[in-house]
Structures are given as C-alpha cells and as structure tokens.
C-alpha cells in the first residue's frame, strides 16, 4: 500500500501523469478514486475489495476524463486483459497511459465483503488465475500473495444450464432477462464497449428493440455477448453492475469457453497477440463449414 | 414515391417451362410501389430491352426490377439499357428466377410462388437504392511481366511495341526459359533457338523494356492501376555495368565439373558461368554454392581462397562481396508468366501428394533419361553437339524406346490431368532420332495419342508413316539394366501380349507441373490457384487470361500445360488486355464499394484485419485547432472490391457497402 502511494505521489509530483486512477475507501467497500495531487495519494488503498475494473476509465468514450491529461491507472492482472484489448483495438496508444500493475491474490465477489478470502466470497474469475502478476505494465507493486481459493460455482452453474434442453434453457433465460430494464449499466461498465454509438441504437430500422421487453433484452444481451467473443476480459463487471441481478457472467463465461475451445485463445495481457475475431489463420477450426 | 417497373423474362423455355411468368408479372403489378409489370419471351433481346426503355420514359419509373437469369449473365445488359433511358444504372436490379428457381424446381405452382417472392424481395430493396456514379482512379501506365520465358517475352514485346513501358523480371540469370533448351519444335521442326534468340535480343535492346534478370518478386502492394512491386535483385557477384561478357572468368574457374542445369545435367559448367552461349544478358553469375572464394568467405577463412576469375577479369567486374538489392517498381498491370517445371520421375517430389516412378529406374539405370535430356542430346548446342549418343558410354543407340504419360493422367501418382504436349514432343523426338540415326528403331509406348491442333495429327502420322516410328498402345511395368542394354517389360493392350524389349536408351515423356513456389507468388498477388498449383483464370471460357484480381493477368504454362503456340497466343492476349486498359488516362470502376460513417466509427480496426485486399486505411479526424481528435477507418475506393467483409466485422455497423446497405437488405428480408 505504501509502495503504491509513494509511486503515485512520485508520478504526480514529477508531472509524469496528471491523475492516478486507483481505489479508495468508500461507503460500500472500496470505490474508484481519481487522485490529482501528491498529498491525496494517502487515500489510495488496494486489497481484496478492489473488484472494480478501472480499465473502463481508459475507454475513449470517456473523453471528458481524457481531457484531464495523462492518467496512471492501477490495474490487476485481469484488468490488464482489458487494457490489452483497448491497445489491440487502437482505442488507446501505449504512450498515453501509465500502467501501475499490482500483484493480486484474488478479490471478493462483492466489494463490501470482509475477512479472509474463502471459497464462498472469492470472485469466480480468480479461480486458476494465471495473471496474478500483470505483464506489459510500466510499474509493478506489491508482493506476490498466495493463490486465491478456488471455486467451481460458475462452472457448475454453466454446466447446469448446458444440461438443460433447449426449451428449458430458453425458459431459464427468458425468466432472467424478463427483469432487464434496459438501463445498459452492463454496457456502461464494460471496458470493451468502445463504440461511439452502440449498434442497438444505431440501425434504422432498429434491430434491437429498445423498450424493456424480453425480445429486446434477449437481442441486446446476445449482441453484447457476441461482440465480446474473443475480446471479453472476464472482469464480471456487467453482472456486478446489473440492478436486476441477471447472471450475465454466465453468458460471457460460456462464450469465453467456446472461444477457448475453438481457437485455443483466452484474452491475455499481451496486446500484440491478435484476437481470433479479428484474425484469420489457415489452421482455424472450420468444422462449421459443411 | 417509388415508381417501380417489373420485367419478367421467360428466357425462351428456360424459365417459362416451370414458372408462370404472366402470373408473376400480374402478381408483381399489385405490389406496393410497382406501377408497371410485364413479361416477355427474351428480355435481353433488343425488343425486350426496348420494353424497359419505353416504360422508363412513359411511366417515369424510379426503379427497374428484371426477373430473369443470374446478374452475372445480364446485369450489365439491363443496367446499360436503364442508363440508355436516362435512369441511373444502379437503380436497376435483377432477381434470379432461372438458376435459383425454374432450373431447380419442378412444381409449377410452387415455383411461380417462389418467383413472386424473389421479385418482391428485390422490389423492396430497390426502393432504397440510390443513384451511384462510377469511381475514377489513377492509372500507372506501365506493366510488369513476371517470367522471361516465351510467354513473358511475347507479352513484354507486344506491350512495349504498343508504346508502354514494361518491367520484365526473370528468376534465372538469363531470359529464354524452357524454350531456349529445346532442339526443334513441333509441328514444323524449326530450330527453337533460331526463332527464340532474336526475340531475346529484341527484348534486351528494346528502349521501353527494363530487364531485371536473376531477380524475384519480394512483395506486391496496391491495386489495379497502382501496384507497387518490390523486387529482389539477387547478388550476381558480377557488376552488370562493367562486365562485357568476354568469358575470361569462366575459362579460368577451377570448378569445371558442376552439372549444367541448362543441359539437364548432361554437360558441365563452371562456378562462374553464363548458362548458355546465347544467354541474354550475356553476363555471368557466380554460383554461391560452388564458388571456392565465396565458400571460403562464408567459413570466415583468413586467407582468401581462389579469386582467379577476379584476377582474369580485365574490367574489374567481379564482386564477391555483392549483396542482394531491392528495387521498387510502380506499375498499373501485372502479367504472370512463370511457366512450368517438369515432373520429377524419381521418388523426390516438390509437390505434396505426388509419388514418383521408382520402377522406371530413372537416375539409377543408366540411359533412362527424360524428355528434356533428349532435347539437349538432340540439340546442336547440346553437350554432344547434336549427335544422338547415349549418356553412359557415348555410343549411338540403335533402339530407343519412348514412354508417354509419365506422371500425366495417372491419379494414383497424384496427377490426373493430361499434360497436352507430350504426345507431340514424343513424335518429334522419334523424328529427330530417325533423321539422325537412319538405321535406328524408335518405339513408343502410349495410352492415347492426343494430337489436336493445326498440323498436329498430320505431324504424328508423319512420324509413324514416313519416319517409321513404332507405336505400341500399352504401359511399361518395369525397366531394368540388362548388360549394356535396358530391358523393358510391358504390355501391348491391343494384341493383349506381354512384351519384353531390350533397348539402348529409354526416354520418359514427363508431365508438366506448376513451378515450385508458385503458391507464395500467387499469395503475394492475391490470385487463386488450383490444387496442382496452376493459376486460376477468371473464367475458363470468357476470361481465360484474367485472374480473379483486377489488373493481374496470366499467360502460358503457369495457368495449365501449354505448348509454345498456346503460350504465345495467351501472352499476346494479356498484352492486348493491358494495352486496352492503358488506353485510358484513368480507370473507371464499379461504385459498389464500402464507406465508413466517420461520426460513429470508433477506430477499432476490426475492418482492417478483416479486409482481404488491404483497402482499409487510417484517417485522422482533426479538431478545429488542427489536433488529432481520433483516428478512424477509411476505405480506399481503388482497392476495395466490395466483398463486404468489413461491413460484417464492424461492431458498431459504421461501414456500409454502397448498393448493399443494411437498410436495403433489411427491407428485402422483411418483404419475405
């Protein structure tokens, strides 16, 4: 923590960056913080409650943040996947941002949790994490903590849905998505949603119904999942932000699994590895062409 | 308001037999926005086209739908007619009720209903069509020819004589290709070199031909009218500007026993060599594998080995240190004329899936040679000075057996096609042999004799009837050494007899294959090739020298097995295509290209990665102070082929393909 605060103070006082985007204590666990002076850096914290993916603040859609000058951003290994995605898709250039990587031993599902990490409170994505130390960063802080506890909660839920018949599965998702109020919090919080204008509001005639109706909700969530295939950093923010409690990370988790099975690819922290969605290789699986 | 005219064609019986065209026209007349609907026997005929023109004028149509054959067939015809009547041609669309309806269905009622659906589909689309204007792009009026064999030479000469500059790139140290190695040519028996070398010299001296020998294509960028080609000039080891071709270096080179490629391994050459006396340019090249000096340099020996050629050279032209250099040429059109290689008879093969003929003992049984080796033996410039002698002991062979179809038409060996010219050159070989060895016996084993062509069958008849070649229909199963003779075991399929023949020499007529490495060149040029590596033409009948990439043409044996007359005809055809293209100052092309919505593009460049033609470029959006606000995608209209890959890849649907916008397609689908 001290290391992170000192580094941030140095970056700000030397004028390297004009804002450090990190975590601070908030009313419900930790919350994102925008630190602009060296004096404020003592507010920065980092622990198991740091669930938020701060890479979302680098997206060019947040031009008002960009205008405040060059940022440094605190990122965990999983967040580094999103940063790599933004770099891969030319949304940011590497020189425009300073990346402060933190070694991470896993986070809670809910930033309000406390106590040691356990099978019950650990975030799904932390199981088997291979990016506890983010690569391709400018600074790396913290000691490498021990591995987070593993949970097969999401895996077993996905397996449960896979075991359903198509009709049961449709009923399951219908009942979940019926609650969707189309607030698009899932989109706002998604670091990979970089479009200037979302496709669901662009086409004329509209392809995605905009009223909170099951048809539109299904169409939107399918569109979001497909647009994230091979790009999703699996930060789980969509599900965490959803006020209706729709288990969106099950969809994303399944799509990620399909991409991994088909193309032997998981969104990593290296921006130079192309995503299968934007890349053609002769050895790509082509069994779908029959 | 839309005022659509629907024109339903019977295509004689082709559509009318299965589809009730009158009913289609009547039903379409009721569609919203359709103000005119008629059917006619042949809409593409003059009276048919006039129906369209008259309706446009009389009914003041805003769109024309022709329900007929495939747009591949007649879209141009009908768009031209539409334009002739003063309507923008892109306000005319076809719907295919022949290939996609009448030809594939039998039930008349169902087919008629489907034809109505298909027509409604397009009539909804066309309401959203907008007038488009052709795109004009700049044109570099110079051409590149790849390959300096007879095809490449002919193409280069025709284009240069037509007034355009040509860059001719040849991989080998000399131009001339395979033809320069042949003794005489069928069906006239004129000397190959005598007709070829004047052409080679003409190319060399032509003021508008830039000749780059010992060079290869490194990369190709750009598009029709504006190619940028990077060419690797391989290190020759000899300064071309200083060398006067005196040949002193060759005479002092101590490496004298290197098998000559030109003589198909029957003769020898030195390490610094001119491939053959009539080579163009007459400048030697150093074989880096065999030169003692260069091998010494590669091993970093302190004391320089050899170097006699450099000492002998009176003009200080030898440069052992020379390295590969690169030149970039800007051209508007490219002719691919890379030719062929001969099938390798032994087990070693350059192409996958092809097995050799180990049973014929090529390379192990002496005096079993291939057709090209026989050409060299029979050639006046060959190692034996044109005297027919066998390689093992230099004796004149009194019985020579020729085997046809070695490799060709043998799917089990990997090549199912006919190489086309082996029947002819075997007949020629028997004649050449009999003309020189009067008491010799020429025996030919053949599967069929394929001698289609002007004077070709007469030529084969002459070999059999006048020059006494014995043709046996059948195959040879094995070839073995028997004392000084070569014993063939075979089968005569006409008499049904097993035969054994002792020959003095055996000549194997090998198949023609695509050049090794042609795939990599084809990929650089974005042209397609078949499973054998032959370049695909755009249309086997109507566009035989075009490729599927605009501005790239194909001539000669790199497209399929070709003999000399065919190759020359193809080469002249490519030249006429290129000259036709170069007759205008600028190129016009179809406006159905992609365009980017600059407001909503977020610059993720998925389109750039999806584009197979490299048409997506980066465009900087500036704010009022001239600073870069964002970088977005832009489509180069000259390169875009309108395939729509980018449109699909764009996550924010910020790319539209002109003539195929989402709104048009959506409306069409909704109409079904």
Contacts between the chains, C-beta under 8 A, distances in Angstrom:
chain1	res1	chain2	res2	distance
A	60	B	602	7.0
A	60	B	603	8.0
A	60	B	630	6.9
A	61	B	602	8.0
A	89	B	603	8.0
A	89	B	604	4.0
A	89	B	605	6.6
A	89	B	606	7.3
A	90	B	603	5.4
A	90	B	604	6.5
A	90	B	605	5.2
A	90	B	631	6.6
A	91	B	602	7.3
A	91	B	603	7.1
A	91	B	604	6.8
A	194	B	602	5.3
A	194	B	604	6.3
A	195	B	600	7.3
A	195	B	602	4.9
A	195	B	604	7.9
A	195	B	651	6.0
A	195	B	652	3.7
A	196	B	599	7.2
A	196	B	600	4.9
A	196	B	601	7.0
A	196	B	602	4.7
A	196	B	652	6.6
A	196	B	654	7.9
A	197	B	599	7.7
A	197	B	600	4.5
A	197	B	652	6.2
A	198	B	652	7.0
A	199	B	651	6.6
A	199	B	652	5.5
A	199	B	653	5.0
A	202	B	600	6.4
A	202	B	652	6.5
A	202	B	653	5.6
A	202	B	654	7.9
A	203	B	653	5.8
A	203	B	662	6.2
A	203	B	666	7.8
A	204	B	663	6.5
A	205	B	663	7.6
A	205	B	666	6.3
A	207	B	666	7.8
A	227	B	651	5.0
A	274	B	609	7.1
A	277	B	606	7.1
A	278	B	605	7.8
A	278	B	606	4.8
A	278	B	609	4.0
A	278	B	610	6.8
A	278	B	649	7.1
A	279	B	609	6.1
A	280	B	609	7.9
A	280	B	610	8.0
